Amino acid sequence: MNTMPVLLTTEQARAELDRNGVTIAEFCRKHALNKNLVSDLLNGRKKGVRGEARRAAVLLRIKDGVISN
């Protein structure tokens, strides 16, 4: 059975970070992301369509996608 991953809202993604005791800064360091970009995604100022924003959105599980190295 092929199930789609559960996507989170920006509020749920932020709550998931809080639940795991991870700050935005820690998440960004771990994944080599720009902190302002991740903040913009979580606050709805960016949509995560291309490049680093898309990669961050996929890692936050607010956008479906595959990250290739």
Secondary structure, DSSP 8 states (H G I E B T S, - for coil): ---------HHHHHHHHHHTT--HHHHHHHHT--HHHHHHHHTTS----SHHHHHHHHHTTSS------
